[in-house]
Amino acid sequence: MPRTTVNPAIQREEQSVHIQQAQRGQATASEHDPGPDDGANVSPSGSQQRLIAASLQLLAQEMSEMAEQASSLLRTPSEPGGASGVFSDIARRSVPRWHFAMLNDTERNDALVTALGKAIPPGASVLDIGSGSGLLAMAAARAGAGRVITCEMNPLLAEVARQVVDAHGLSDVVTVIGKPSTRLEVGQDLEAPVDVLVSEIVDCGLIGEGLLPAVRHAREHLLSPDGIMLPSAARLHGRLVTSDAVLKLNQVTTAGGFDVSLMNALATRGHFPVRLDTWPHRFMSDAACLLEFDLVGDALTPGERVVSLPATAEGEAHALAVWFELDMGGGITLCNSPENTSSHWMQGWVPLEKPIPVKTGETVSVRLRWSDFALSATA
């Protein structure tokens, strides 16, 4: 991605999405859901092999740097200011910056706290997936839960949540466990299946933080058969869109008279976050519901479907702009539509495999695919 064209806020958000996906670590190589361009029987070319080798070298370099930071932090924990720089670097590297924007999103926070207050029966047991700061776990306790288990895979965030919970005098009700939800076990981490499951783990395109596999697992192993699910349903809406400016955030041809198109091998293949109102763009269709998930009863497995979108403009469509709507019960919803500019969530940009020409009035068919973590689209 060329630095000269990247909006820094969007770059940070996109980087944090990839970090969060890596941290969750709930998809293994054996569980990989091939994207539209993946070829199981295609051997990588020499160029691809060298790129793969370089990516492994980068991972090894990052691991070495992190090991050195850890060693430095252990050597200087009591020296005044000696550990602060290393700690800050580790925090910056491992905790996505959007946590701060999220916690300052009053609309989101108020909606979730209100939803928990309405839905949690007195004395109920609650599992909150993705502790973060501990906000939702504490809100569940304040709503009358008898027992709250909240899990967080990131050890640094888990410790922050523990200290925040303790500072509010709620440690007797709320327990923070430093594990992903898929590693929790009844009889070990939970005394019994819980009465309420809270799983507000969504990104700009709904599924990028692992909502589907987390809910699949929790619903089968951790939630009582008649348990309450928050959210209970989720919808993905979208429109065809064109934007040369956004296209250049993930694609390049020449720079300074040189062909640098090999950089496109590093482009994001699935959806990524864009705050649409900050970039020139034109919608090419009306909004439509692209996907609906009944989180209580649907299989929530990877899949694909063809969506039909009547074109409202003439030109070349570059992508689907998507946003979600979460049903939190009691008439409360969360939504990151382009019109909701106060939301900390951006919109999702799902690049079409190739731009497609459209004419006003014609129906455009787009094949939308979803894995456990990413959206992709082809015409």
C-alpha positions in Angstrom: 0.0 0.0 0.0 1.6 3.3 -1.0 2.2 5.5 1.9 1.6 8.7 0.0 -2.1 7.8 -0.6 -3.1 6.3 2.8 -5.2 8.2 5.2 -3.3 7.5 8.5 -6.5 6.9 10.5 -7.6 4.2 8.0 -4.1 2.7 7.8 -4.1 2.3 11.6 -7.5 0.8 11.6 -6.7 -1.7 8.9 -3.4 -2.7 10.6 -5.3 -3.2 13.9 -7.9 -5.4 12.2 -5.1 -7.7 11.0 -3.5 -7.6 14.4 -6.7 -8.5 16.1 -7.4 -11.4 13.7 -3.9 -12.7 14.3 -4.3 -12.4 18.1 -7.5 -14.3 18.2 -5.7 -17.2 16.5 -8.9 -19.3 16.2 -8.4 -20.4 12.6 -5.7 -22.9 11.9 -4.2 -23.8 8.6 -6.3 -27.0 8.4 -9.4 -24.9 8.9 -8.5 -22.4 6.2 -11.5 -21.5 4.0 -10.1 -20.9 0.5 -10.8 -17.5 -1.1 -11.9 -17.1 -4.7 -8.3 -16.9 -5.9 -6.8 -19.7 -3.8 -5.8 -22.8 -5.8 -5.1 -25.9 -3.7 -3.3 -27.7 -6.6 -1.4 -24.7 -7.9 2.3 -24.6 -7.1 3.7 -21.2 -6.3 5.9 -19.5 -8.9 9.5 -18.6 -8.2 8.4 -15.1 -7.5 5.7 -16.2 -5.1 8.1 -18.6 -3.3 10.5 -15.7 -2.7 7.7 -13.5 -1.4 6.6 -16.3 1.0 10.2 -16.8 2.2 10.5 -13.0 2.8 7.2 -13.1 4.8 8.6 -15.8 7.0 11.8 -13.9 7.5 9.7 -10.9 8.5 7.8 -13.0 11.1 11.1 -14.3 12.5 12.4 -10.7 12.7 9.3 -9.5 14.5 9.5 -12.5 17.0 13.2 -11.7 17.6 12.4 -8.1 18.3 9.6 -9.0 20.7 11.8 -11.5 22.5 14.4 -8.7 23.0 11.8 -6.3 24.3 10.5 -8.9 26.7 14.0 -9.6 27.9 14.7 -5.8 28.4 11.4 -5.4 30.3 12.4 -8.2 32.7 15.9 -6.7 33.2 14.7 -3.2 34.1 11.3 -3.4 35.8 12.3 -1.4 38.8 14.5 1.2 37.2 12.8 4.7 37.1 11.5 5.1 33.5 13.7 2.2 32.4 10.8 -0.1 31.4 8.3 2.6 30.3 9.5 2.9 26.8 9.6 -0.9 26.2 6.2 -1.3 27.8 4.7 1.4 25.6 6.2 -0.2 22.5 4.7 -3.6 23.5 1.3 -2.0 24.2 1.4 -0.2 20.8 2.3 -3.3 19.0 -0.1 -5.7 20.7 -3.2 -3.6 21.6 -5.2 -2.2 18.6 -5.7 1.6 18.8 -9.4 1.3 18.0 -10.0 0.2 21.6 -9.8 3.9 22.6 -12.2 5.0 19.9 -14.5 2.2 20.8 -14.6 3.2 24.5 -15.3 6.8 23.6 -18.2 5.7 21.3 -21.1 6.8 23.5 -23.8 5.5 21.2 -22.3 2.1 21.2 -21.6 2.0 25.0 -25.0 3.3 26.0 -26.8 0.9 23.6 -25.0 -2.2 25.0 -25.4 -1.2 28.6 -29.1 -0.6 28.1 -29.5 -3.9 26.2 -27.8 -5.8 29.0 -30.0 -4.1 31.6 -33.1 -5.3 29.8 -32.0 -8.8 28.9 -30.2 -10.2 31.9 -32.4 -12.0 34.4 -31.6 -11.4 38.1 -28.9 -13.8 39.3 -28.1 -15.1 35.8 -24.7 -16.5 34.8 -23.2 -14.6 31.9 -20.3 -15.2 29.5 -18.8 -12.2 27.8 -16.5 -13.0 24.9 -13.8 -10.4 24.4 -13.2 -8.6 27.7 -11.4 -5.5 26.4 -11.5 -3.1 29.3 -14.1 -5.2 31.1 -16.9 -2.7 30.3 -19.6 -5.2 29.3 -18.7 -7.7 32.0 -19.1 -4.9 34.6 -22.3 -3.7 33.0 -23.7 -7.3 33.2 -22.8 -7.4 36.9 -24.5 -4.0 37.4 -27.6 -5.3 35.5 -28.0 -8.1 38.2 -26.0 -11.0 36.9 -25.0 -13.4 39.7 -21.9 -14.6 38.0 -20.0 -13.1 35.0 -17.1 -14.9 33.2 -15.3 -12.7 30.6 -12.6 -14.1 28.4 -9.8 -12.2 26.6 -7.1 -13.8 24.5 -4.7 -10.8 24.8 -2.9 -11.2 28.1 -2.2 -7.4 28.4 -5.9 -6.5 27.9 -6.9 -9.3 30.2 -4.8 -7.9 33.0 -6.1 -4.4 32.4 -9.7 -5.8 32.6 -8.9 -7.5 35.9 -7.5 -4.4 37.4 -10.5 -2.3 36.2 -13.0 -4.8 37.5 -11.1 -4.9 40.9 -11.0 -1.1 41.1 -14.8 -1.1 40.8 -15.2 -3.7 43.6 -16.7 -6.3 41.2 -14.1 -9.1 41.5 -16.5 -11.2 43.6 -18.9 -11.3 40.6 -16.7 -10.9 37.5 -13.9 -13.3 36.7 -11.5 -12.5 33.8 -10.0 -15.5 32.0 -7.0 -15.0 29.7 -8.1 -17.4 27.0 -10.0 -17.3 23.7 -13.6 -18.5 24.1 -13.0 -21.6 22.0 -10.6 -22.9 24.7 -13.1 -22.5 27.6 -14.5 -25.6 29.1 -17.4 -26.3 31.3 -16.2 -27.9 34.5 -12.9 -26.2 34.3 -13.5 -22.5 33.4 -17.2 -22.5 33.9 -19.2 -24.3 36.5 -22.0 -25.0 34.1 -23.3 -23.7 30.8 -24.2 -20.0 31.2 -27.6 -18.4 31.0 -26.6 -15.4 28.8 -23.9 -15.1 26.1 -22.6 -11.6 25.1 -20.5 -11.6 22.0 -19.9 -8.0 20.7 -16.9 -9.0 18.6 -17.5 -7.4 15.3 -15.5 -5.4 12.8 -16.5 -3.0 10.0 -17.7 -6.0 7.9 -19.3 -7.9 10.8 -17.3 -11.1 10.8 -13.6 -10.0 10.8 -13.1 -10.5 14.5 -14.3 -14.1 14.4 -18.0 -13.6 15.5 -19.1 -16.7 13.5 -16.7 -19.4 14.9 -16.9 -17.9 18.4 -20.7 -18.1 18.5 -20.7 -21.5 16.9 -18.5 -22.9 19.6 -20.1 -21.0 22.5 -23.6 -21.9 21.5 -22.8 -25.6 21.4 -20.5 -25.9 24.4 -20.9 -23.0 26.7 -24.5 -21.7 26.6 -27.5 -23.5 28.1 -30.1 -24.8 25.6 -32.6 -22.1 26.6 -29.9 -19.4 27.0 -30.1 -15.8 25.9 -27.9 -14.7 23.0 -26.8 -11.0 22.7 -26.8 -10.1 19.9 -29.4 -12.5 18.6 -29.2 -11.6 15.0 -27.0 -9.8 12.6 -27.4 -8.4 9.1 -25.0 -7.2 6.5 -26.1 -4.4 4.2 -24.3 -3.0 1.2 -24.2 -1.0 -2.0 -22.2 -1.0 -5.1 -19.7 1.8 -5.0 -17.0 3.4 -7.2 -14.1 5.4 -5.9 -10.7 5.9 -7.5 -9.4 7.3 -4.2 -10.3 4.2 -2.2 -9.2 1.9 -5.0 -5.7 3.4 -4.7 -5.6 2.5 -1.0 -5.2 -1.2 -2.0 -3.8 -1.1 -5.5 -1.0 0.5 -7.4 0.4 0.4 -10.9 3.2 3.0 -11.4 5.1 5.4 -9.2 7.7 8.0 -10.4 7.6 6.4 -13.9 8.4 2.9 -12.5 6.1 -0.2 -12.6 5.6 -1.1 -8.9 2.5 -3.3 -9.5 4.2 -6.2 -7.7 3.1 -4.4 -4.5 -0.4 -5.7 -5.3 0.8 -9.1 -4.1 0.6 -7.5 -0.6 -2.9 -6.0 -1.1 -5.7 -6.9 1.2 -7.7 -9.7 -0.5 -10.7 -9.6 1.8 -12.7 -6.6 3.2 -10.9 -3.7 4.9 -12.1 -0.6 6.8 -12.8 2.7 5.1 -14.6 5.7 6.5 -16.5 6.6 3.3 -17.4 10.2 4.1 -13.6 11.0 4.1 -13.1 9.9 0.5 -14.7 10.9 -2.8 -17.0 8.1 -3.9 -20.2 7.5 -5.8 -22.8 4.8 -5.0 -23.9 2.7 -8.0 -26.9 1.0 -6.4 -29.4 1.4 -3.6 -28.7 -0.2 -0.3 -29.7 -3.9 0.1 -29.5 -6.6 2.8 -26.7 -8.9 1.6 -26.6 -11.4 4.4 -28.7 -12.3 7.5 -27.5 -14.4 10.4 -29.7 -15.8 13.0 -27.1 -16.2 15.7 -29.3 -18.4 17.8 -30.2 -21.0 15.1 -28.1 -20.7 11.9 -25.1 -22.9 11.2 -22.8 -19.8 10.9 -20.5 -21.6 8.6 -18.5 -20.2 5.6 -20.5 -19.9 2.5 -21.5 -17.8 -0.6 -24.5 -16.4 -2.2 -25.4 -14.4 -5.3 -27.0 -11.0 -4.5 -28.8 -8.9 -7.1 -28.4 -5.2 -7.0 -30.3 -2.8 -9.4 -27.9 -0.2 -10.6 -28.8 3.4 -10.0 -25.9 5.0 -11.9 -23.7 4.4 -14.9 -20.0 3.8 -14.7 -17.6 1.3 -13.3 -18.2 -0.4 -9.9 -15.1 -1.1 -7.9 -16.5 -2.7 -4.7 -19.3 -3.4 -2.3 -19.5 -0.9 0.6 -20.9 -2.8 3.5 -22.0 -2.2 7.1 -23.7 -4.3 9.8 -26.8 -4.1 12.0 -26.8 -6.0 15.3 -30.1 -6.9 17.0 -29.4 -6.5 20.8 -33.0 -7.2 21.8 -35.7 -4.8 23.2 -35.6 -2.8 20.0 -32.0 -1.9 20.4 -29.7 -2.1 17.4 -26.1 -1.2 16.6 -25.3 0.0 13.1 -22.2 1.4 11.3 -24.0 2.7 8.2 -22.3 5.4 6.2 -24.8 7.9 7.6 -23.8 7.1 11.1 -20.6 9.2 11.1 -20.4 9.3 14.9 -19.8 5.5 15.1 -16.2 4.4 15.8 -16.7 1.6 13.3 -15.8 2.4 9.8 -17.6 0.8 6.8 -16.2 -2.3 5.1 -14.8 -2.1 1.6 -15.2 -5.4 -0.2 -13.2 -5.1 -3.5 -14.6 -6.7 -6.5 -12.1 -9.1 -8.1 -12.3 -6.9 -11.2 -14.1 -3.6 -11.7 -17.4 -4.1 -13.6 -19.2 -1.7 -15.9 -22.8 -1.0 -14.9 -25.8 0.9 -16.5 -28.6 2.6 -14.7 -31.6 0.2 -14.4 -29.8 -3.0 -15.0 -29.5 -5.7 -12.4 -26.0 -6.5 -11.3 -25.3 -10.0 -9.9 -22.5 -10.2 -7.4 -21.2 -13.4 -5.8 -20.5 -12.7 -2.1 -18.3 -15.1 -0.2 -17.6 -15.2 3.5 -15.1 -17.3 5.5 -14.9 -17.2 9.3 -13.0 -13.9 9.1 -13.3 -12.2 5.7 -15.6 -11.1 2.9 -14.9 -11.3 -0.8 -16.9 -10.5 -3.9 -16.8 -11.3 -7.7 -19.2 -10.2 -10.4 
